[in-house]
Amino acid sequence: MDYILLILGFVLLIKGADFFVDGSSSVAKLLKVPTIIIGLTVVAFGTSMPELSVSVTAAIQGNNDLAVSNVLGSNIFNLLVVLGCCSLVNPVQAKWSLLKKEFPFSILITAILLVLILNFSATKIFSGDGNFMLGRWGGVLLLILFGIFLDATVKEALGARDQMEGEEEYKVMSPAKSALYIIGGLVGIVLGGELVVDSACNIAEAFGLSQTFIGLTIVALGTSLPELVTSMVAAGKGENDLAVGNVVGSNIFNILLILGVSAAITPIRLDVAAIYDTVLLIVASLIVYVAAVSKREIRRTEGAMFLLAYLAFFVYILIR
């Protein structure tokens, strides 16, 4: 039965992502807003909902160390696997505005997260003190930064809409149909993600894999499937801005909104492995950023290298 639910989950994810991309692209054109802005906001929020659901539930239950491993694992997956797979479909071009603002911001907030977890003291790593914490005030700070990010993005969208006045009109769906596509697609994405995660966890348990391994890998991968499917569908349709904006926006949402809410509910206690994973996320972000900046696009060879890098990360988690 779990295998049937797994297949059903993938079907819902793929069809949901297809509808969601079409609806989001239509809304962008109806509002005369650049597609990348929709990718950074509407699509990023929609595809981050599985992570939000898992992490907030874990925080309420007092198991919110899962929230951090879920977010870190998902963000690394987004950078290396989602962008890697998208570049294999079509070389992913990155807009200069994204490389100049949102992408560096995602790296900055990851560094801020590292500082907050370390409580401004890197010596704790070497002192033998294996206990770290992301406290409530750290969560509040992340939520404040999230508000600043949303405010700046909305202002940018309004400015871009003014600049696009008078440009060629696009053939788009009606507002009602666009909304129906977005809502229906989002429902498919969320339900599909839940089915994939639950059935995959059951299958993993049947093979005797530990709960820790499941949390660090299957849950993180499963909740990132919406980003993967949505971005690949967008890349296949030539909507590269939506694909890249979705990945960067989702990573920002995951850290600022999801960890912010989770830590604000209950302080998150962590071990030193979370420090290593955060550092690995920063390294992965820098590698992808340099690749994108150097040629203004991520080519198929670089995408293949990202996938190999993720495979190495997966093996590292498996053996540590």
C-alpha positions as CSV (number, residue, x, y, z in Angstrom):
1,M,0.0,0.0,0.0
2,D,2.9,2.4,0.8
3,Y,4.3,1.9,-2.7
4,I,0.9,2.9,-4.2
5,L,0.7,6.0,-2.0
6,L,4.2,6.9,-3.0
7,I,3.3,6.8,-6.7
8,L,0.1,8.7,-6.0
9,G,2.1,11.3,-4.1
10,F,4.4,11.8,-7.0
11,V,1.5,12.1,-9.5
12,L,-0.1,14.8,-7.3
13,L,3.2,16.6,-7.0
14,I,3.9,16.7,-10.7
15,K,0.4,17.7,-11.8
16,G,0.1,20.2,-8.9
17,A,3.4,21.8,-9.8
18,D,2.2,22.0,-13.5
19,F,-0.9,23.9,-12.5
20,F,0.9,26.0,-9.9
21,V,3.5,27.2,-12.4
22,D,0.9,28.0,-15.1
23,G,-1.2,29.9,-12.6
24,S,1.7,31.8,-11.1
25,S,3.1,32.8,-14.5
26,S,-0.3,34.0,-15.5
27,V,-0.7,36.1,-12.3
28,A,2.8,37.7,-12.9
29,K,1.7,38.8,-16.4
30,L,-1.7,39.9,-15.3
31,L,-0.1,42.1,-12.6
32,K,2.7,43.1,-14.9
33,V,5.2,41.9,-12.3
34,P,8.4,40.1,-13.3
35,T,8.1,36.4,-13.0
36,I,11.1,36.2,-10.7
37,I,9.2,38.2,-8.1
38,I,6.4,35.7,-8.2
39,G,9.0,32.9,-7.9
40,L,10.5,34.6,-4.8
41,T,7.2,35.1,-3.1
42,V,4.1,33.2,-4.1
43,V,5.8,30.1,-5.5
44,A,8.5,30.0,-2.8
45,F,5.8,30.3,0.0
46,G,3.7,27.6,-1.6
47,T,6.5,25.1,-2.1
48,S,7.8,25.8,1.4
49,M,4.5,24.8,3.1
50,P,5.5,21.1,3.6
51,E,8.7,22.3,5.5
52,L,6.5,24.8,7.5
53,S,4.0,22.1,8.4
54,V,6.7,19.6,9.5
55,S,8.8,22.1,11.4
56,V,5.9,23.8,13.3
57,T,4.4,20.4,14.2
58,A,7.8,19.3,15.5
59,A,8.1,22.6,17.5
60,I,4.7,22.2,19.1
61,Q,5.6,18.6,20.0
62,G,8.9,19.7,21.5
63,N,10.9,17.8,18.8
64,N,12.1,20.8,17.0
65,D,15.6,19.7,16.5
66,L,13.9,18.1,13.5
67,A,13.0,21.6,12.3
68,V,16.6,22.6,11.8
69,S,17.8,19.4,10.2
70,N,14.7,19.6,7.9
71,V,15.5,23.2,6.9
72,L,19.2,22.7,6.4
73,G,18.7,19.4,4.5
74,S,16.0,21.0,2.3
75,N,18.1,24.1,1.5
76,I,21.1,22.0,0.5
77,F,18.8,19.8,-1.6
78,N,17.3,22.9,-3.2
79,L,20.7,24.3,-4.2
80,L,22.4,21.2,-5.4
81,V,19.7,18.9,-6.6
82,V,16.9,21.3,-7.7
83,L,19.2,23.7,-9.6
84,G,21.3,20.7,-10.7
85,C,18.3,18.9,-12.2
86,C,16.9,22.2,-13.7
87,S,20.2,22.9,-15.4
88,L,20.1,19.4,-17.0
89,V,16.7,20.2,-18.4
90,N,17.7,23.7,-19.6
91,P,20.8,25.7,-18.7
92,V,19.6,27.9,-15.9
93,Q,20.1,31.6,-16.5
94,A,20.3,33.8,-13.4
95,K,19.2,37.4,-13.5
96,W,21.7,40.0,-12.3
97,S,19.1,41.5,-9.9
98,L,18.8,38.1,-8.2
99,L,22.6,37.6,-8.0
100,K,23.0,41.1,-6.7
101,K,20.4,41.1,-3.9
102,E,18.4,38.0,-3.0
103,F,21.1,35.3,-3.5
104,P,23.7,37.1,-1.3
105,F,20.9,37.8,1.2
106,S,20.2,34.0,1.5
107,I,23.9,33.4,2.2
108,L,24.0,36.3,4.8
109,I,21.0,34.9,6.7
110,T,22.6,31.4,6.8
111,A,25.7,33.0,8.3
112,I,23.5,34.8,10.8
113,L,21.8,31.5,11.7
114,L,25.2,30.0,12.3
115,V,26.1,32.9,14.6
116,L,22.8,32.6,16.5
117,I,23.3,28.9,17.0
118,L,26.8,29.4,18.3
119,N,25.6,32.2,20.5
120,F,28.3,34.5,19.1
121,S,31.0,32.1,20.4
122,A,32.8,29.8,17.9
123,T,35.0,28.4,20.7
124,K,32.1,26.3,21.9
125,I,32.8,23.9,19.1
126,F,36.3,23.2,20.5
127,S,35.5,23.4,24.2
128,G,33.7,20.0,24.3
129,D,30.3,21.6,24.9
130,G,28.1,19.8,22.4
131,N,24.9,21.7,23.3
132,F,23.8,24.6,21.2
133,M,20.5,26.5,21.0
134,L,18.5,28.7,18.7
135,G,16.5,30.7,21.3
136,R,13.2,32.6,21.1
137,W,15.0,35.9,20.6
138,G,16.9,34.4,17.7
139,G,13.6,33.2,16.3
140,V,12.2,36.7,16.7
141,L,15.2,38.2,14.9
142,L,14.7,35.8,12.0
143,L,11.1,36.8,11.7
144,I,12.0,40.5,11.7
145,L,14.5,39.9,8.9
146,F,11.7,38.0,7.1
147,G,9.4,41.0,7.4
148,I,12.2,43.2,6.0
149,F,12.7,40.8,3.0
150,L,9.0,40.7,2.2
151,D,8.7,44.5,2.4
152,A,11.7,45.0,0.1
153,T,10.3,42.4,-2.4
154,V,6.9,44.0,-2.5
155,K,8.4,47.4,-3.1
156,E,10.6,46.0,-5.9
157,A,7.5,44.4,-7.4
158,L,5.5,47.6,-7.4
159,G,8.5,49.5,-9.0
160,A,8.9,46.8,-11.7
161,R,5.2,47.0,-12.5
162,D,5.4,50.7,-13.1
163,Q,8.4,50.1,-15.4
164,M,6.5,47.5,-17.3
165,E,3.6,49.8,-18.1
166,G,3.1,50.1,-21.9
167,E,4.9,46.9,-22.7
168,E,3.4,44.2,-24.9
169,E,0.3,42.5,-23.4
170,Y,0.5,38.8,-22.8
171,K,-2.1,36.2,-23.6
172,V,-3.0,34.9,-20.1
173,M,-5.7,33.1,-18.2
174,S,-8.5,35.0,-16.4
175,P,-7.9,36.1,-12.8
176,A,-10.4,33.5,-11.6
177,K,-8.8,30.7,-13.6
178,S,-5.3,31.8,-12.5
179,A,-6.4,31.7,-8.9
180,L,-8.0,28.2,-9.4
181,Y,-4.8,26.9,-11.0
182,I,-2.7,28.3,-8.1
183,I,-5.0,27.0,-5.3
184,G,-5.5,23.6,-7.0
185,G,-1.9,23.2,-7.8
186,L,-0.9,24.1,-4.2
187,V,-3.3,21.6,-2.8
188,G,-1.8,18.9,-5.1
189,I,1.7,19.9,-4.0
190,V,1.0,19.8,-0.3
191,L,-1.0,16.6,-0.4
192,G,1.5,14.9,-2.7
193,G,4.4,16.0,-0.5
194,E,2.7,14.5,2.6
195,L,1.9,11.2,0.9
196,V,5.5,10.9,-0.4
197,V,7.0,11.7,3.0
198,D,4.7,9.4,5.0
199,S,4.9,6.4,2.6
200,A,8.7,6.9,2.2
201,C,9.2,6.9,6.0
202,N,7.1,3.7,6.3
203,I,9.2,2.0,3.6
204,A,12.4,3.2,5.2
205,E,11.3,1.9,8.6
206,A,10.4,-1.5,7.0
207,F,14.1,-1.7,5.9
208,G,15.3,-0.9,9.4
209,L,16.6,2.6,8.9
210,S,16.9,4.8,12.0
211,Q,14.6,7.7,12.8
212,T,17.5,10.1,12.8
213,F,18.6,9.1,9.3
214,I,14.9,9.4,8.2
215,G,14.6,12.9,9.6
216,L,17.9,14.1,8.1
217,T,17.3,12.6,4.6
218,I,13.9,11.3,3.7
219,V,11.9,14.1,5.5
220,A,14.2,16.8,4.2
221,L,14.1,15.4,0.7
222,G,10.4,14.7,0.8
223,T,9.5,18.2,1.9
224,S,11.8,19.6,-0.9
225,L,10.0,17.6,-3.6
226,P,7.6,20.5,-4.3
227,E,10.6,22.8,-5.0
228,L,12.2,20.2,-7.2
229,V,9.1,19.4,-9.3
230,T,7.9,23.0,-9.5
231,S,11.3,24.3,-10.6
232,M,11.8,21.5,-13.1
233,V,8.4,22.1,-14.6
234,A,9.2,25.8,-14.8
235,A,12.5,25.1,-16.4
236,G,10.9,22.8,-19.0
237,K,8.4,25.6,-19.8
238,G,11.3,28.1,-20.2
239,E,10.4,29.9,-17.0
240,N,13.9,30.0,-15.7
241,D,13.2,33.0,-13.5
242,L,10.5,31.1,-11.8
243,A,12.8,28.1,-11.2
244,V,15.7,30.1,-9.8
245,G,13.5,32.5,-7.8
246,N,11.6,29.5,-6.3
247,V,14.9,28.0,-5.0
248,V,16.4,31.2,-3.6
249,G,13.0,32.3,-2.2
250,S,12.3,28.9,-0.6
251,N,15.7,28.9,1.1
252,I,15.1,32.4,2.5
253,F,11.6,31.4,3.6
254,N,12.9,28.2,5.2
255,I,15.4,29.9,7.4
256,L,13.6,33.1,8.3
257,L,10.0,32.1,8.5
258,I,10.1,28.4,9.4
259,L,13.0,28.5,11.8
260,G,11.8,31.8,13.1
261,V,8.4,30.5,13.9
262,S,9.8,27.2,15.3
263,A,12.3,28.9,17.6
264,A,9.7,31.5,18.7
265,I,7.4,28.6,19.8
266,T,10.0,26.6,21.6
267,P,13.8,27.2,21.8
268,I,15.6,24.6,19.6
269,R,18.4,22.6,21.2
270,L,21.0,21.3,18.8
271,D,24.2,19.2,18.7
272,V,27.4,20.0,16.9
273,A,26.2,18.2,13.8
274,A,23.8,21.1,13.1
275,I,26.9,23.4,13.1
276,Y,28.6,21.3,10.5
277,D,25.4,21.1,8.4
278,T,25.0,24.9,8.5
279,V,28.6,25.4,7.4
280,L,28.1,22.9,4.6
281,L,25.0,24.9,3.5
282,I,27.1,28.1,3.4
283,V,29.8,26.4,1.4
284,A,27.2,25.0,-1.1
285,S,25.6,28.4,-1.4
286,L,28.9,30.0,-2.2
287,I,29.8,27.3,-4.8
288,V,26.4,27.7,-6.6
289,Y,26.7,31.5,-6.4
290,V,30.2,31.6,-7.9
291,A,29.1,29.3,-10.7
292,A,26.0,31.5,-11.4
293,V,28.0,34.7,-11.3
294,S,30.9,33.6,-13.4
295,K,28.9,32.9,-16.6
296,R,25.4,34.3,-15.6
297,E,24.0,30.8,-16.0
298,I,24.3,27.3,-14.5
299,R,25.3,24.9,-17.3
300,R,24.6,21.2,-17.6
301,T,28.2,20.2,-16.6
302,E,27.9,22.4,-13.5
303,G,24.5,20.9,-12.7
304,A,26.0,17.4,-12.9
305,M,28.7,18.5,-10.5
306,F,26.1,19.8,-8.1
307,L,24.3,16.4,-8.2
308,L,27.6,14.6,-7.4
309,A,28.3,17.0,-4.6
310,Y,24.9,16.2,-3.1
311,L,25.6,12.5,-3.4
312,A,28.8,13.0,-1.4
313,F,26.7,14.9,1.2
314,F,24.2,12.1,1.4
315,V,27.0,9.5,1.9
316,Y,28.4,11.8,4.6
317,I,25.1,11.8,6.5
318,L,24.8,8.1,6.1
319,I,28.1,7.2,7.7
320,R,28.5,9.9,10.4
